Amino acid sequence: MSKLSPISGRSLIKILCNKFGFRAVRQKGSHVTLTNETIYVTVPLKEIRAGLLGAILDDCNISREEYFTKV
């Protein structure tokens, strides 16, 4: 399994919206809330390191393998 590498928040939002069916619901300050009608997840607009990226993927019910195949 590949290691997760840091990614910008804007890039992660684009990936989640374009490849996994999420859409932006609102933005408050530097955080954007995304939903796919069943799951809500908040993504900060800063550099997201491996630990937080893994937690966000877990919250979205996206496996690492699935993430790497679509990125």
C-alpha positions in Angstrom: 0.0 0.0 0.0 1.3 3.4 -0.9 1.9 6.1 1.7 -0.4 9.1 1.7 1.4 12.3 0.9 0.5 15.8 1.9 -2.1 17.6 -0.4 -3.6 21.0 -0.4 -7.2 21.4 0.8 -8.4 22.8 -2.5 -6.9 19.8 -4.4 -8.6 17.4 -2.0 -11.9 19.2 -2.4 -11.6 18.9 -6.2 -10.8 15.2 -6.0 -13.7 14.5 -3.6 -16.2 16.5 -5.7 -15.1 15.3 -9.2 -14.2 11.7 -8.5 -16.3 10.6 -5.5 -19.6 12.5 -5.9 -19.3 15.0 -3.1 -20.4 18.6 -3.4 -19.6 21.7 -1.4 -22.4 22.7 1.0 -20.9 25.8 2.6 -17.7 27.5 3.6 -17.1 29.1 7.0 -13.8 30.8 7.2 -11.1 28.5 6.0 -13.2 25.3 6.2 -15.4 23.8 3.5 -18.2 21.3 4.3 -18.8 18.7 1.7 -21.6 16.1 1.4 -22.8 13.3 -0.7 -26.3 13.4 0.8 -25.4 10.8 3.5 -22.0 11.8 4.8 -20.9 15.3 5.8 -17.1 16.0 6.1 -15.3 19.3 6.7 -12.0 20.0 4.8 -9.7 22.8 5.8 -8.2 25.0 3.1 -4.6 24.4 4.2 -1.9 21.7 3.6 -3.4 18.4 4.7 -0.8 16.0 6.0 -1.0 12.2 5.9 -2.7 11.7 9.3 -5.6 14.1 8.6 -5.9 12.9 5.0 -6.3 9.4 6.3 -9.0 10.5 8.8 -10.9 12.4 6.1 -10.8 9.4 3.8 -12.1 7.2 6.7 -14.9 9.6 7.4 -15.9 9.5 3.7 -15.8 5.7 3.7 -13.1 5.8 1.0 -10.3 3.1 1.2 -6.7 4.1 0.4 -6.7 1.7 -2.6 -9.8 3.4 -4.0 -8.3 6.8 -3.4 -5.1 5.9 -5.2 -6.9 4.4 -8.2 -8.9 7.5 -8.8 -6.1 10.1 -8.1 
